[in-house]
Amino acid sequence: MTAARVLARADELSLHSAWDDGILRAYLTPEQSRVNAIAAAWMREAGLRSWPDEAANVCGRRQIDDDERPALLLGSHLDTVPGAGRYDGILGVLVAIEVADRLRDAELPFALEVVAFGDEEGTRFGTTLLGSRALAGGWQDAWLDLHDADGVSLREAATTFGLIPENIGAAARPPGSLVGYLECHIEQGPRLEDLDRALGVVTTIAAAERRMISFRGEARHSATPWELRHDALLGASEGIVAVERIARDQGSHATVGRIRVEPDAVNVIPGFAEFSLDLRDATANRRDATWGLIRHELQHIAVHRGLDLEFASTHIAPEAPCAPHLREAIAAGIRTTGDESPIDLVSIAGHDAMAVADLTDIGMLFVRCAGGISHHADESVREDDVALAIDALEAAVRHLATELV
């Protein structure tokens, strides 16, 4: 019945939202405080000693692991995007707690810990992986000056939440304190479903970069003849179509999710247009090769239309390969569920594991999700798949225990 309990707990957490219609749970909010308390209680029920760290992550360690041995860390995140589903991140935390419960008295050559990260999505302050980067030693005090949409700084929000802003960096785990990190997560893609597989082994987390791309032309009355126009929005529109064409041809993932136009008037030719570009591929080299082709095409469009063009990078991350021995542990765990040939998958989406990779080796287990839908209220998983995920992650931990003796 542990899978049923996981799904019931996911339902319970979904009730804690800043929105009445849909799920929104952001960093350093009352909603996070409530789910942190609930997760901490579930950790204690599973035989873990639980505590909040300096970055508002919820941590748990087996009661019998009262020594200083390095720990195998299991977990994911509890924050969401606006209008989220119930399982992105949350499933990984709940599966980790179930595995810890099953292993509460097992003899292991390492300590066992669970973490529920407080900020992976970056919904409130625009910078992702704040919780896991703090744990991995990558916290930057400059982030305290980030502001949310209401003008509240991260420093102010942390103080209101009960944190000491200047101490958030103290959440960092010392080098050598972990033997590895395993994260269970919904696939956020359709391959497992297409192949009728419940689980998969993540080989690497894709390299990503986000840019803002702006075209500047000349705002004029809509009566201006075509030959005198320098329409920034037409340039941006042509550029967006080029992004899709080139990324498709190169096998990269590209998304334009935001567009801004000035002066944004019905009868005025736009003098300025800006759009976001989220570009991902299995490696940084492949991502950058696609960007080179896109940039060349954007420059051609700007020259042809008499526009100025600017690029600004807002986020960049290299690929994060999963460690071979942790990939094998995950595969061994999946094999115990009856799948004799576990499928390898590249994660196009980013995860907390990317940040934790700066501290220790990482491994990831993917779980089938209906239609590959994620970051949406229609996010769905099957109870039998969740049961297999719990079994596989437990078996992966036991496999590592035999390998690391």
ABEGO torsion letter per residue (X at the ends): XAAAAAAAAAAAAAABBABABEBBBBBGBAAAAAAAAAAAAAAAAAGBBBBBBAAGBBBBBBAABABABBBBBBEBBABBBBGBBAABGAAAAAAAAAAAAAAAABBBABBBBBBBBABAAGAAAGBBGAAAAAAAGABBAAAAABBBAAGBBAAAAAAAAGBBAAAAAAABBBBGABAEBBBBBBAGBAAAAAAGBABBBBABBBBBBBBBBBBBBBBBBAABBAAABBBAAAAAAAAAAAAAAAAAAAGBBBBBABBBBOAGBAABBBABBBBBBBBBBABAAAAAAAAAAAAAAAAAAAAAAGBBBBBBBABBBBBBBBBAAAAAAAAAAAAAAGBABBBBBBBABBBAAAAAAAABBBBBBBBBBBGGBBGBAABBBBAAAAAAAAAAAAAAAAAAAAAAX
